[in-house]
Amino acid sequence: MDNKNKPAMPSEFEYKEGNTTIHEINTGITKLEHFAGMAMQGLLSDSETGAFSNKKLVSCGVDIAELLIKELEGRKNES
């Protein structure tokens, strides 16, 4: 699985049902979805982008998220 499709904030937990221990992982939204939502939030807060169509805002949000993930992956590989 590539980095952008990994969970943004996974959580693991265990609980018992009778004599059985159940281990679950909640993956939630992906890193790409999380970063795209944050980018769109920023774009929507700027009065200059108010004239953008919804489709353009969504496209820009995803583009920004993908660029951020690519940049972070590059920096991770440098260290």
Backbone as CSV, one residue per row, in Angstrom:
resi,resn,N_x,N_y,N_z,CA_x,CA_y,CA_z,C_x,C_y,C_z
1,MET,0.858,-1.183,0.000,0.000,0.000,0.000,0.896,1.237,0.000
2,ASP,0.610,2.169,-0.891,1.430,3.374,-0.913,1.031,4.308,0.231
3,ASN,1.923,5.217,0.559,1.784,6.063,1.747,0.478,6.861,1.774
4,LYS,0.053,7.403,0.618,-1.138,8.249,0.629,-2.404,7.469,0.976
5,ASN,-2.381,6.159,0.817,-3.557,5.359,1.142,-3.469,4.673,2.504
6,LYS,-2.407,4.975,3.239,-2.306,4.457,4.607,-3.221,5.275,5.508
7,PRO,-3.647,4.705,6.624,-4.540,5.439,7.527,-3.890,6.683,8.110
8,ALA,-4.665,7.744,8.224,-4.160,8.994,8.796,-3.963,8.866,10.303
9,MET,-4.902,8.242,10.977,-4.835,8.121,12.436,-5.389,6.762,12.876
10,PRO,-4.649,5.692,12.588,-5.162,4.369,12.945,-5.201,4.167,14.456
11,SER,-6.088,3.324,14.886,-6.141,2.978,16.305,-6.355,1.475,16.428
12,GLU,-5.712,0.896,17.420,-5.841,-0.533,17.680,-6.414,-0.736,19.072
13,PHE,-7.232,-1.758,19.201,-7.741,-2.078,20.524,-8.107,-3.553,20.600
14,GLU,-8.122,-4.042,21.822,-8.501,-5.426,22.084,-9.609,-5.440,23.126
15,TYR,-10.472,-6.410,22.992,-11.512,-6.607,23.997,-11.881,-8.077,24.022
16,LYS,-12.543,-8.466,25.076,-12.918,-9.867,25.241,-14.407,-10.047,25.042
17,GLU,-14.727,-11.107,24.343,-16.111,-11.573,24.233,-16.096,-13.009,24.725
18,GLY,-16.536,-13.184,25.946,-16.444,-14.512,26.551,-14.993,-14.879,26.743
19,ASN,-14.583,-16.019,26.209,-13.195,-16.480,26.323,-12.336,-16.046,25.135
20,THR,-12.905,-15.285,24.231,-12.190,-14.897,23.015,-11.701,-13.459,23.112
21,THR,-10.419,-13.263,22.826,-9.862,-11.912,22.754,-9.952,-11.445,21.306
22,ILE,-10.552,-10.306,21.110,-10.736,-9.764,19.763,-9.815,-8.555,19.602
23,HIS,-9.022,-8.585,18.543,-8.088,-7.501,18.225,-8.621,-6.801,16.978
24,GLU,-8.859,-5.511,17.084,-9.377,-4.760,15.951,-8.488,-3.562,15.652
25,ILE,-8.431,-3.222,14.377,-7.725,-2.021,13.934,-8.734,-1.148,13.204
26,ASN,-8.874,0.068,13.672,-9.755,1.032,13.025,-8.874,1.919,12.161
27,THR,-9.055,1.848,10.851,-8.179,2.600,9.957,-8.689,4.000,9.663
28,GLY,-9.966,4.224,9.682,-10.494,5.557,9.427,-10.155,6.064,8.039
29,ILE,-9.939,7.376,7.917,-9.662,7.963,6.614,-8.180,7.845,6.267
30,THR,-7.891,7.955,4.984,-6.500,7.857,4.531,-5.780,9.192,4.726
31,LYS,-4.464,9.135,4.616,-3.671,10.358,4.700,-4.068,11.329,3.595
32,LEU,-4.296,10.804,2.396,-4.692,11.663,1.281,-6.016,12.355,1.576
33,GLU,-6.988,11.612,2.071,-8.294,12.209,2.403,-8.156,13.268,3.490
34,HIS,-7.345,12.980,4.488,-7.161,13.916,5.597,-6.509,15.214,5.123
35,PHE,-5.398,15.084,4.386,-4.699,16.272,3.906,-5.531,17.054,2.889
36,ALA,-6.271,16.358,2.040,-7.123,17.041,1.058,-8.207,17.836,1.769
37,GLY,-8.796,17.268,2.799,-9.819,17.980,3.574,-9.256,19.220,4.244
38,MET,-8.041,19.095,4.777,-7.410,20.251,5.418,-7.089,21.338,4.385
39,ALA,-6.617,20.911,3.213,-6.309,21.879,2.155,-7.580,22.590,1.697
40,MET,-8.655,21.841,1.534,-9.922,22.445,1.111,-10.444,23.412,2.164
41,GLN,-10.268,23.072,3.419,-10.681,23.967,4.500,-9.943,25.296,4.390
42,GLY,-8.650,25.228,4.137,-7.865,26.446,3.969,-8.301,27.232,2.748
43,LEU,-8.532,26.543,1.647,-8.980,27.219,0.425,-10.327,27.903,0.635
44,LEU,-11.231,27.244,1.322,-12.568,27.804,1.551,-12.540,29.005,2.490
45,SER,-11.507,29.098,3.326,-11.430,30.221,4.267,-10.881,31.487,3.599
46,ASP,-10.377,31.347,2.386,-9.795,32.479,1.654,-10.846,33.080,0.725
47,SER,-11.140,34.344,0.898,-12.177,34.992,0.087,-11.819,35.015,-1.396
48,GLU,-10.538,34.932,-1.727,-10.108,34.946,-3.131,-10.519,33.674,-3.877
49,THR,-10.655,32.563,-3.159,-11.028,31.306,-3.823,-12.537,31.114,-3.841
50,GLY,-13.270,32.064,-3.319,-14.729,31.954,-3.284,-15.368,31.844,-4.652
51,ALA,-14.674,32.338,-5.677,-15.219,32.284,-7.034,-14.956,30.928,-7.697
52,PHE,-14.146,30.073,-7.085,-13.864,28.752,-7.654,-15.120,27.894,-7.630
53,SER,-15.266,27.038,-8.607,-16.359,26.066,-8.582,-16.037,24.998,-7.543
54,ASN,-17.044,24.275,-7.115,-16.824,23.189,-6.155,-15.841,22.166,-6.711
55,LYS,-15.991,21.856,-8.000,-15.105,20.875,-8.624,-13.656,21.354,-8.598
56,LYS,-13.438,22.644,-8.853,-12.090,23.212,-8.836,-11.500,23.171,-7.420
57,LEU,-12.322,23.482,-6.399,-11.849,23.430,-5.014,-11.423,22.015,-4.630
58,VAL,-12.238,21.046,-5.004,-11.924,19.649,-4.676,-10.638,19.228,-5.383
59,SER,-10.528,19.574,-6.656,-9.341,19.223,-7.432,-8.086,19.849,-6.831
60,CYS,-8.165,21.118,-6.452,-7.023,21.802,-5.833,-6.665,21.155,-4.496
61,GLY,-7.669,20.808,-3.705,-7.418,20.173,-2.408,-6.670,18.861,-2.553
62,VAL,-7.073,18.047,-3.512,-6.409,16.763,-3.744,-4.999,16.986,-4.290
63,ASP,-4.851,17.939,-5.216,-3.526,18.240,-5.764,-2.557,18.674,-4.665
64,ILE,-3.017,19.547,-3.775,-2.177,20.017,-2.669,-1.798,18.851,-1.761
65,ALA,-2.764,17.997,-1.451,-2.503,16.843,-0.579,-1.475,15.906,-1.212
66,GLU,-1.617,15.640,-2.503,-0.675,14.749,-3.171,0.737,15.354,-3.202
67,LEU,0.833,16.660,-3.432,2.138,17.322,-3.414,2.776,17.264,-2.024
68,LEU,1.971,17.464,-0.997,2.480,17.401,0.371,3.001,16.009,0.693
69,ILE,2.241,14.990,0.357,2.663,13.614,0.639,3.951,13.295,-0.121
70,LYS,4.037,13.710,-1.385,5.240,13.464,-2.177,6.449,14.158,-1.548
71,GLU,6.272,15.389,-1.117,7.370,16.133,-0.478,7.805,15.455,0.820
72,LEU,6.851,15.033,1.624,7.184,14.371,2.888,7.894,13.051,2.658
73,GLU,7.472,12.297,1.643,8.132,11.037,1.321,9.581,11.289,0.894
74,GLY,9.818,12.343,0.098,11.164,12.681,-0.336,12.063,13.030,0.831
75,ARG,11.536,13.798,1.778,12.326,14.177,2.953,12.613,12.977,3.829
76,LYS,11.649,12.062,3.924,11.840,10.857,4.741,12.947,9.997,4.159
77,ASN,13.004,9.920,2.817,14.027,9.112,2.159,15.412,9.748,2.233
78,GLU,15.478,11.058,2.450,16.757,11.760,2.557,17.445,11.496,3.898
79,SER,16.654,11.237,4.932,17.246,11.070,6.268,17.662,9.664,6.568
